[in-house]
Amino acid sequence: MSEQTEVLKTLAIDVGGTGLKLDVLDDTGKMIVPRARIDTPYPFTPDVLIDSAAKMAKDMPDFDRISLGFPGFVRDGKVLTAPEFGTEKWADFPLSDALTKRFGKPARILNDAEVQGFGAISGKGLELVLTLGTGAGTALYRDGQLMPHLELAHHVIRKDMTYNEYVGDKARRKIGKKRWAKRVAKTIDILFDLVRYDRLYIGGGNAQRLKSLPDNVTTVSNDTGLTGGLRLWTSAGLSGTYK
């Protein structure tokens, strides 16, 4: 008689500048129920995040572990930077341990663009993810393996403007969709010159506003920010670097 493989369910949390989303994934990464979402409450401190997620999770199916994507620099289970929420409140905060303590379940965290990338990439060649939401985020993969994180969002792209300021949501609202789309097109060209990717995936709340993209550029559903959470537990090489 063959042994049955244990099916583990993952509580996936996607933290954004405008919205906090949550769902439970089955062992294939599929969302079990419709996702829950609330507007991101401000001021957004670690306690506010954990309390909000705990309240939302009460209406979700049971789960065995937690994955969370956070918009900032994340390393070894800690948040190093949180530009959207105020780094001084978050610097060196052990978010992975805090989630485990609150929920009584093991937790792993990663930058939100990197989580979304895990939900989008094919796992072949050099693949880049660009998220366009409140700001901009990036993640790079080689044959499905996550490369070291680079905070390109804070790198200068034009004069004294960072990627965040150049193609973030504030810029779109200020200059209009047409000019913003031209800026995104220029950003795509710059990123190609920078890394020579085989394919670029564009996610985030503003991705679907884009039209007429190059053949090697694809927009992806915002749900990949949740479904990619499974890979925090199944990808080789992650557990030793990212709690």
N, C-alpha and C positions, 0 to 999 in steps of 0.2 A: 504494500500500500504506500503510495507516494506521499511525501510530506506536502502540506499546503503552505504556500508562501504567504507570509503575513502582509496584509494590505495596509499601508500606512497613509493616513490623510494629513495634509499640510494646510495649516492656516496661513494664507498668503495676504500680506498687508502691503499696500502701495501708498507711500507718503508723497503727496504733492503740494505745491504751493497754494493751489486752490481747492483741492479735494483729497480726502482720505478714503481709500477704497479697501475693501476686504472681502475675501471669499475663502471657501475651503476647496482644496484640490484633491482629486483622487490620485491613485498611484500612476496615472498616465499624464497628469498635469491638467486634466479637464476640470473646469469649475463645476461643482456639484449642484449648486443652487445659484439663482441670480445674485450678482454681486451687491454688496451693501456700499453705500457712499454717503458721506456727509461733507459739507464745506469744511475746509481746514480752519479750526478755531484759532483765533489770535488773541493775546500772545500765545505762541505755540511752544511750550516748554516740554521737557521730557515727561513730566508728570501728566501733562495734558494729553500727549500722544498715547501714553500707556493707558490712562483712564478711558479715553475715547475708544481705543481699540478693544479694551475689555468690555465696554458697554455694547459695542457693535457685535462682538463675538458671542454674546449671550443668545442671539437669535440664529446662530449658525449651527450646523451639524457638529458632532464631536470630532476632534482632531488629535493627532499624536505629536505634532511638532509645528514649528513656526518659521516662516521666512518673511523677511521685510526688506523692501527697497527704500532707501533714504536718499534725498537729494543733497548730497554733500560728500566729503571725503570720508570713507569708512575703511577701517583697518583693524584686524584682530578683534572684531566684535565691538569696537568702539567708534563713536562718531568723532572725527577730528575737526571737521568744519561743517557749518550749517548756514550758508549765506542767505537762504530764504527766511530763516527764522531767528538769526542772531547767533553767531558762532560763540559769543561769550557765554551763552546759556547752555551750549551743547558740547563745547570743547572737551575732548577726552571722556565723554560720558559713556559708560559701559552699557550700551543699549541692549546688547544680546543678553547679558546677565540679568538686567532689569526685567526684560520680558520673561525670561525663564523663571525668575522669582515670582512675578505676578501671576503667570498662567500655570506654573508647575509643569511646563513642557520645555524641551530643548528648543533653543532659538538660534537662527543664523541671520546675519544682516549683510547687506551689500549695497553699493551705490544703486540708485534707482534705474539709471540708464543701463547698467550692467545686468540687472535683473530683467529688464525689458528685452535686452538683447538675447538673453537665454531663451526667451519665449519666441524669438523671431528668426534666429540664424539657422542656416542649413547644416553648419558644422564642417563646411568644405571651403578651403582657401582662406584668404584674408578678408574678413567681414567687419564692417564698421557700423555702429549704431549712432544716430543723431536724434536726440529727443528735443522737440520744440513745444515747450509749455510756458510756464511763467518765465523760465529762462531757457538755457540750452544745456544739454548734457551729451556726453559721448562715451562710447565703450568700444574696445577693439578686441577681436578674437582671431586666432590662427588655428584653422582646422578644429574649431569648436572649443579651443582652450582660451580662457580669458587672459589677456595681456595685462601688465601693470597699469593701474588707473592713472589717467592724466586729466587734470581739471582744465581742459581746453576752454571751458566756459569763461574762465577768468583770464584767458590769454588775449592779448590785444590783436584784433583782426583788421581794424582800420583806424588810422590816427590814434586817438586815445580810447577808442571804443572796444570793449571786450565782446566776445561772442554773445554773452547774455544781453548786453546793451544793443547789439547790432541786430539780432534776430529774435530777441525775447518778446513776450507778449506786449510789454509797454511800447516797444518800438512799432509793432504791428498796429496798435491802436493809434499811435501818434502819426505815423506816416501813411497809413492806409494799406490795404491788401496788395495792391499792384506793386508799389515800391518795396514793400516787405518781401514779396515773392521774388523780386529781382535780387534782393540781398541774400535770400536763401539760396538762390541759384549760384551766386558768387561764392557763398560759403561752401556749397557742394564742390565747386571747382577747386577751391583752396584745400579742402580736405583730401580731395583726390591727389592733388600735387604733393600733399604732405605725407600720405601713407600708401598711395597707389592701391587702394582697396579693390577687391574683385567685385564686391557688392556692398552697397550702402542701404541700410534700413532706416527710415525716418518714422519715429513714433511721437507720442505726446499729443496733447489736446489740439494743437494747431496743424498737425500733419495732414489731416484731410482737407485742408484749405489749399493744398498745392496741386497744380496741374502740370501736364507736359514735362514730366521728369525724364532724365536720361534713362537709357535701357537698363543700366546696371544699378538703378535706384528704385526702391520699392517703399511705399508707405505701409505701415502695419497697424493693426488694431491696438487701441489703448489697453485692451484686456491683456496684452502680452506682459504688461507691467505686473500682473498677478500670476499668470500661468507660468511665466519664467521662474517663479519662486521655487518650483519643484527641483530645478537644477542645482539649487544651493545645497541640496541633500544628495543628489545623484551624480554630480560631476566629479570626476577624479581630480585631485589636486586642490580642491577648494577647502576641504576641512582643515588642512594644516595652516592655511593663511587667513581664512575668514571664518570666524565662529558662526 
